[in-house]
Every structure is written in structure tokens, then in C-alpha cells.
Amino acid sequence: MGWKPLCSNDPLLDALQQVYKAIPLRSPATNVQPLQVIRSDGSQTDRLGSLNDALAGTGTINVPLQTAKNIDALAHSSRKINLSLGLDILGPFLKAFGLSTIGLDTAFDGASEVSFSFTGVERTYVEALALGKAMRGQRLDVENPALMVFADPASPWGFYVIDSILTSPNISVKVETSADASFKLNVPAIQQILGNVKAGVSVSSADGRQLSVTGSVPLTFAFSVFQFYLDDGKVASIDPGAQIDTFGFAAAQDADAPKRVLLTDKPAMLSWDASA
């Protein structure tokens, strides 16, 4: 699990990181959801599973999920990037829709720079105070082998919980620069390359230079987290407003209202096994 570097000063990435404290996923997925546990030691980041499964005894929490639709802050296209990087980013999205990507580069012969955008973006999240209230008095099941690392106060691993996800059923890639000004994408040929497109997935182009792929199920393409601080297995506080905006090296304080932290302050996509 590592990071895929991206270009700095990108309007889409800036909106993700600055407005939502979110990091984009290298491979979008449907199974990345709020109230899942993340652990990170600053270099490796893993998704462990449901927060309820991490609690000791019969303890469970029930925090209502909220939804915000048509996220205006993400109504941006990315900056122009070279075609090779663009196809490297596009590939995992297409695979998440169940499409083949073998030979896709031939459909973009003549293009040199592309940009990306999303439509139909929704944010599903938990309210900070509701999560903080629900976690009062809860303890971590540090006897669970997957969680024993958190029993050691000197452990470098931080305990994080996904508080929000950003989803979209669509990704669009636009050819920004090409060798020939009359360049047009051959959509029927692209459909064949992608495997004649599965049911529930559409591939279209309104102007011949922008390819839009839309699925029937929204994919999580970015998420944000809260950091939990532990005291002998008890949840003592949830990132209490530390000044650090990257994965966690701040002293714990007592507070109920969480504050988001970034997985990294560098322009990058998180790469992990989304099936885990």
C-alpha cells in the first residue's frame, strides 16, 4: 500500500484536499465506506474493516449517515497531464466498472495531454459530534490479533476512522492537446477495446474529444478520516484539533468534536488492495 504521485496545483485535487481533507484512491471501489478503520504508520496504510468489529465486548455504535449531492466544490476538471499518466489513472477506474483496458492506448493515438472530471458526485458522511458522542466510553478490542498493535503506547501505528466518502458513477477524460487539431475519439472502437461494454455501463462522447464512462453503481474515489487517540484501549479523544494536518503525531487532548486529518500533504493517490 503506497502512493501514486500526482501533479501539484491541480484544481480538482486541491478541492479534495483543502475543502474535504480527502485523499483520492488509486483504485476506486464500492466497499470503501464510512465508519471503517484505517491504520497508518506514515509509510504504510491499511483498511482493517468495520469500526463496530473493532470495539470490545458487545459494544456497538449507531451513527446516522448523511448525504450531500451535487458537490459544487468538485465541479472542476483536473489540470492537463501527459497521456501516459492519464491512462495510468484511467485504467483502475475502468477496471472498477468491470471493463478491459488492454489496447486502450491505441484509441488515444495522436493525443498528448488529457484532463479528468467527475459528474454526479455525492458525499456520504457522519456528523462529527454524533460520532464523538457515540464513542464516549467505548474501548478497542486490543485482544483481537488485528488490533493488538494498538495496545502498545510506543507503536508507530495510528488508528483512523473513515468519516466521509466521495462517490461518483462517472469519470470523463478529455483530450486537451493532440498532434492534429481535428483529432476525434473513435467511440465504437473504444467500446470494442473495453469489451463491448457491460450492462449498466455506458461509454459516450459528446464532441469526439471527451470520453465519458458511466456505471450504474457509484464508486468511492476519495475519502477523509478522523484520528482516534487511545488510552489503554479506551477511546480517549478523536483528533482534538491538532495543528498537524497530516497523519498523526499530535498529543491527545480531551474533546468530543473530531477534526479531519489528511493521509498525506503531498499530491498523491492512495494505492491499496481495494478488495481487502
Secondary structure by P-SEA (a helix, b strand, c coil): cbbbbbbcccaaaaaacccccbbbbccccccccccbbbbbcccbbbbbccccccccccbbbbbbbbbbccccccccccccccaaaaaaaaaaaaaaaccccccccccccccccccccccbbbbbbccaaaaaaaacccccccccccccccccccccbbbbbbcbbbbbcbbbbbbccccccccccaaaaaaaaaccccccbbbbbccccbbbbbccccccccbbbbbbbbcccccccccccccccccccbbbbbccbbbbbbccccbbbbbccccc
